[in-house]
Amino acid sequence: MKKVNLLAAAVVAATFMVPAANATINADTALKGDVSCFRAAVFSKHFDSNPNDVGRLGNENDLYIELAPGVTLAEIDNTVWDFRTSFAMQSRKQGAWQDTNGDLTFANTQAFMRVSGLFDFDPGAVLWVGKKYVRSDSFITDQFWRNVSGNGVGIENLSLGSGKLRANWTRRDSSATFDSTLDNDAKFKYTEYKEVTDDKAYDVKVGSKKYKKVDVSSAISPSDISTNIFDIDYNFAPVDGTNLDFGYTVIVPQRYSSEYSSWNYKLAHDISNGHIFTLGFGEALLGGWNETYVRYITGSTAFSVFGDVKYKAVLYPLQTFSKTRKLEFQEIPVFVEADSPHASKVVCSIANLISKKVSSLDSEKRKYLHLSAVFANNFVNHCFALAYKLLDNKGIEPQSLFPLIDETVKKLNGLSPIEAQTGPAVRWDENVIEKQKALLSEMPELQEVYETMTQSIHRLQIEKKGSE
């Protein structure tokens, strides 16, 4: 890599001494950039409510022009320092006279510095910093199915093995508001209620928890929520005429709980990270190029990097899957969510092909459905594993538990779990409990699980009796 003083000299030259740094400004460099776009508003009135559904086939409802001028600021020691930008104009109103009071919109869509040739071992690698487009276009519909554009820093075209690596860190901001209800609607990020322990000084009681309403009117409300996006992509050609692309994106929202702790605020809902895994395959086909992509998405914030894709939907089957198990998919509950009636219709039609038990469920409630499944499946299965371990240590066949396990599940068809609960914890048989704890004296981890589960079972039974 070139020396640091070279980097400093080039930045200074680019900023303050453009003519002396061999800057070349001409018609070619001034009008040739990374992005340029033009489309005219030739469209059918039938598409007016859903513009851009057909994209370049002719239903655009606006006039859009984007130019990407760029200039080479310096060429020093085999490095090239460029400044790139792009400006856009959009008009959705037809007519000879238009002004900026809603008729015309102008925007600076990119502004970034980039340098190539900085690494001696890979002169083709490019570093950039600033505001930059980083996105993937579906072309025919002018929509970006992957969009991690924003303000940040990144590296492109870095040679790694037989392929090329791209990595970038960008940031976006979005608006935030306060919650004024105890229901904690998902669209709000804060609550006006503070949990208190004083038996008298509270306004609302929910279960055993007490809340006092606090004044947020004088507080300085945060106007933005920052979202950091870390994106990496690697592609290579396994054979001539093909391309294999691997991508991973993690979306990390800024959390304000510590920043506003002095105002007694708390997050009404924790904003979880989002993760997107992408696998793409491209091949030469019929004189052109065909690409197929598959994406796996987890976390509600993952939708934020879908760009301006017109329709978004979630299809969530509630079931545990193992490679060696065959399942009756028609009996699996499937939950769907969509951002529009059209998307809902499409995702429901797909879900109905898979299962006869299809329901709608929003992202917030789906978090709790997933959490409940962890208790009902993951934790229960772990308890089976612990029971197997106990029996294996004493040379007893674990299959002896099968009838018990089957009956435990079958009882839930007619009884609630609390009603079906049996064992020493229900009646708090301390003699049996202490003896069983003693059997686990050489396994402290299991003993801790036993104590926690026993107390939890007994506590629920007390709550049940109190509500009768």
Secondary structure, DSSP 8 states (H G I E B T S, - for coil): ---HHHHHHHHHHHHH-TGGGT-B-SHHHHH--S--EEE-----GGGTTSTTSSGGGT---SEEEEE--EEEEEEETTEEEEEEEEEEEEE-S-SS---TTTTEEEEEEEEEEEEES--TT-TT-EEEEEEE--EEE-STT--EEEE--EEEEEEEEEEETTEEEEEEEEEEEEE--B--STT--TT--B-SEEEE--SSS-SEEETTEEEEE---TTS----EEEEEEEEEEEEE-SSTTEEEEEEEEEEEE---TTTTGGGT--BSS----EEEEEEEEEEEETTEEEEEEEEEEESGGGGGGSTT-S--EEEEE-S---TT----GGGS-EEEEESSHHHHHHHHHHHHHH-S-EEE--HHHHHHHHHHHIIIIIIHHHHHHHHHHHHHHTT--GGGGHHHHHHHHHGGGTS-HHHH--SHHHHT-HHHHHHHHHHTTT-HHHHHHHHHHHHHHHHHHHHHHHH-
